[in-house]
Amino acid sequence: MQLSLRMCCCLSLLMFLGGCNGAEGEDAMLRLSAVGVAVGAEGDTKEISVATYPKGEDWDVSQNEDQTWFSCRKSDNKLIVTVAPNYSNTERIGELMLFSPKDHFPAVFLNVWQEAAEVQRHATSAAERYDFDSEGGVYSFSIFTDAEWSISTEAAWLTLEKDLVAGKASIIAEANTTDNTLSGTVTVTIGAGESAESLEIPVTQGTRADNPYYKLCGKWEITASKWYYSPNGSLNSLDYAPNASQYYLIFDIEEGVYGESLVMRNFLYPGTKLEVRYDAESGGFTIPFGWTVLSYNVFFYVTMVSSSQFSYASIEVPVIPSVEHTALTPKMPSVSGFNYIGFGLWTYNDNGIKVAFGSSYRPTMFPMGDILFRKAQ
């Protein structure tokens, strides 16, 4: 960092100071190697040579008590001046006094000058707050600044990492194994001293009981206004009283890949297994009807029935949870040309006979309400 022309000129000067008659009538004087001290905003230590006449004449140095941003001391025939970094946008000017303890010469005053810090410009990509779920994870953000910065927290359950070279910080939380919601604050400090700026980021972590993903796991009951069953593989208007020995109206949702997928077991028929995609935004999942499940050669479809025929389609159906996560609603899509739409299964029973199961509702002809999954008690 370059000093001003005024300071450079000052540092190039030498001063010869004449004294007055001492107490004993002898002439005494001080000779200094510089008329002042000038340093940059980053601070520095300077040495000034002090010569006395007569040789060995005693001298000392002092400064005002309120000028704490620099210090001075004697060292044999040298004056040592140490100036701390200046983080403010204002230059600093101080003064030292060299004097004779025996009053053999008048006091000599020495200026100390320090330039102002450059205006700091910075930004960050950090969010206003971070909320971890029960399983923890990592949140990372960038710090854009040419000043020094640091990151800290008093929350023992958080781990912080910083990369000063890349200008990146990370907040890390492990799984919350307690029954309590955790909270804390992460502080990012940019700069130091008077110009330092701090950003406080609230951080929380929920419990597994509050985790929407785990609220989906458990036993669910399928409810619908009317069910259809056909042992020959076709769905028709024949009402069928559910028989637990032939197919299940209760199925299980189990954990899959955390935060990505879940597993539906025994859905409409014993032994079936279907992986569904978890949707973190809605807190529900998407059933990919039309996929083949290798176990039992089961084919899952959305079944669309017209007045004379039915067909199958590969359609992804989102399933949305209620606020309390006690019910799930499959959002069946509207399909042009069909009277009603539902979901169905086509498989083969133990005797090799094609069997179709399903439930449907007629939104235009016979309103029967939504198909729902309800949490089993």
N, C-alpha and C positions, 0 to 999 in steps of 0.2 A: 504494500500500500504506500503510495507516494505522499510525502508531506508537502505542505504548502510552500510556495516560494519564499514567503516571509520567514517561515521556520528554518528553511535551508540556509537562508542568509544569516539568520541569527546564530545558527550552529557554527558558522564559519568564522565568527568573530572571536577574538581573544580579548580579555579584559585585564588591564593592569590597574589595580586599585591602590591609591595612596592613602595612608593613614594620617592621623593627627598625632600630636605629641602624646606619648603615653604618660602613665602616672609618674614615671621616673625621668621624663623629659627626653626619652629616646624616640626616634622615628620608627614606626612599625607599619608593615603593609602586608596585604594578601594578594597573591596572583592566582587567578583561576583560569583553567583551560577553555572555558566557555562562559558566555553571559547568561545562558539559560538551558533548560532541558525541554526538548520537543519529541513527542512520541506519537505513533499512530494509534488508532482506536483499539487495536489488539493488545496494547500494553507492551511494556519493555522495561529493562533495567539499564540505566546509564551510569557511567563513571566520570567524574570531573576531578582532575588533578588540582590540588591545593598546595601552593608554595607560600611560605612565610618568610618575612625578614623582620628582625634578625632570624636566622635559621633556628628552628626549634620553638619559635613563638607559639604559644598555646592558642587553639581556636575550638569552637563547637558550632553545632547547627540545631535549629529548631523550626517547627512549623505550627500552623494553627491547628487546634484540636478538631475543628469541623472539617478539615481537609483529609478525610480518611481514605480517599481513592489513591493516594500515593504515600510512600514512606521514605525516610532517609536515615542514613547512619554514617558515622565516621569509620574509616578504615585506614590507619596510618596517615599517609598524605593524600588520601582520596576521599571524595564524597560519593556515596552510593545512593542512587535514587531509583526506587522501584515503583512503577506505575501499573495499576490494575487495568484490565480491559474496560473499555468504555462501551456499554451497550445502549446508551442513550443517543438521541439524535442532536445533541448539543455538545459543542466543544467545552472542555474544562480548562480552567486557568487557576493555578495556585501560586504559592510563593514560599520560598525558604529564606531563612535568615542565618547568615554566618556571623558569628560575633566573637569578641575576645572576652573570656571569663574574667580577665584582669583589667578589662576596659583599656587596653593598650591601643586599640584602633576602633574607628566607628564601625557599626554593623553594616554588613554587605547583604543586599537582597538579591535573590536569584529566582527568576520566573520558571514555573513548570507549566507546560502547555500540552494538551492532548486533543487530537482531532475527534470529531463526532463520528459515531458509527453510521454506516450506510443504512438507508431505509430498507428494512427487511420485507421481502415479498414472499408469501407462501400460501399454500392451499393444501387441502387433504380430501381424499375420496371417502373418508370415514362416514358411516351412517350416523344419524342422530342417536340411535340406540341399537343394541344387539340383543336378541332373545334366542337363547339356546333351548332346544328341546331336551328331554330327559337323557338322551344318549350323547349329548355334547357335540363337539365338532370344532371347526376352525373358521374364524372370520378374519380376512386379511384386507388391508387397505394401504394406500400409498400416501406418502408425505412429500409434497413438492416444496422445497425450500433450499436456500443456500446457507442457512444458519444451522447451528447445532440443534438437535432435538432429542427428546427422551420420552419414554412411555413407562408408566408405573401404575400400580394398583395395590390396595390394601386387602383385596379379596383373596384369601388363601386358596380358594377353589379354582382360581384362574391362573393360567400360565401365559406369560407374555414373551414374544420374540420380536427382535428388531434387526433390520439389515440397513445400516447407515449408508452403505455404498449404493444399494438399490433403492433406498428410500421407501422401504416397506415395513409394515408392522403387522403382527398377527396376535389375535386373542384366541386362546385355546382352552376348552373346557372338557373334562372327562365326564363319564356318565354320572348322573346324580343318583346315588344309591340311597339317599335319605327320603323321608316323606315330606320334606319341606321345600318350598320354592326358594331358590338362592338368588341373592341380588348383590350387586357391587358396582363400583365405578372405576373406569379406566381413564387415566389422565394423560393426555399428550401435551408436552411442553415444548414450545419452539422458541429458540433464543434464550437469553439469560438476562439477569439484572432487570433494569427498569423497562426494557423493551420486550421482555419475555411475554409470550401469550400462551394461555392454557386452554385446552379443549377437554371438557369432562363428558365422558360417554357412559350412560347407564347401561348395565349389562344384567340380564336375568337368566335363570335356567329353571324350567319347569320340572315336575315329577313325572314318573312313568304313568301314574294314575291320570294325569292331565294330558298325556300324549295322545293326539288323535289317531295315530297309527295303531297303538295298542288297544284303543277303545274298540277297534273293529274286530279284534280277535275274540273268539268265543263261539257259542252255539247260537244259531239264528233259525227262526221259523219262517217259512214261506206262507204268506197269506194272500188270498185272492178270492174274488167273489164267486168264481166258477172254475172248475177244473175239467179237463177233457182227457179221456184215455181211450186208446184203441190198440188192441193186441195185434192188429194186422199192419200197423205202421202208419195209419192215416188218422189225422185229427178231424173230428167231426163234431156234430152238435150233441153227441151222446154224453150226458152228464155222468160223472163217475165218482162214486164215494171213495175217498182215499183209503187205501189199505196199506198199513205200514210194512206188511210182508212183501209188497210188490214195488214200492218206491218210497223214498224218504221225503217228508215235508220239513225235516230238520236237517240242517247241514252245519259244518264247522268252517270257520275262517281261522287260519293259522298264520303265524309269522312266516314270511318268505325272506327275501333280501330286504333288510331294514330300509324303510323309506322309499323303496322302489317297487316291491311286489308283495302280494299275499297269496295264500293257497286256499282255495275252496275245495273241501272234501265232502263226498257223499251228496253232492248237489243233484237232487231229483232221482238219484239212483245209487245204490250201495257201491262203494269202491271207486267212484269217480274222483278225479283229481284235476283241478283246473287252476293254473296260475293266472292271476289278474294283476293289472298294473295299478299301483297306488298313486293317487293324485294328491300331492301335498297342498295344493291351493284350495281344493274343495274339501279335503279331509276324507274323501271317499275313494272309489277305485273304478276302473273300467273293465267290463267283462268282454273279452274278444269272442263273441259268438261266431261260430263257423270254424273255429280251430279244432283240430283233431286231438283228442286226448288218447294216448296210446293204451292206457289201462282200460280193459274191457271193450276196446274198439268203440268208444263212445264219441258221438259227434254232437256238438252243441251248435244250435242254430237259433236265430230269431225266426219264428214261424209267422208267415203272413198268409191269411186265409181269405179267398174270395168266395163268391157264391157257388162256384163249381169246382174249385181246385185250391190246393195249397202249395206253397213252395218254400224253399229255404234260402237264406241269405247270410252272407258273412258280414255282420254289422257289429260295430263296437258300441256298447251300451254303457254310458256313465251311470254310476250308482252314487246317489247323493245322500249323506247322512243327515238326520235331524240334529237340532242344536244339542240335544242331550245325548246323542249317539245311541238312542234306543230303537231307532227305526232307520231303514235304508230304502230309498225309492229308486228303482231302475227307471231311467228316463228313456222310455221307448220312443224311437223315432217315428215320424209320420211317413208313410209310404203311399204314394199315389197309386190308385187302382185297386186298393184292398180295403175291405170293410173294417177289419180290425187287425190288431197286431199284438203279439204276445211273445213269450219265449217257450222253447220246446226242446225236447231231447229225442233223438232217434238212436236206438241201440238194439241189441239182441239179448234175449233172456237166456237162462241156462239151457233151455231146450233148442236154442238156435233159431227161435222165432223172432221176427222183427217186431219191436214194440215201440210205440210212440207215447210220450207223456208231454203234457204241457198245460199252460194256463194262459188265458187270454181275456181281454176285455173289449167291448164294442163301444167305442166312444160316440158313434153316431146312431147306431140302431138300438142298442140296449145298454145304456150307461150302467157300468158295473164297478166303477172305481179303479184305483191303481193297484198294481201288484206291489206288495210290500214285503220287506224282510224285517222281522221284529226280533229284538234280542230276547233269547230264551231266558226265563227266570230260573 
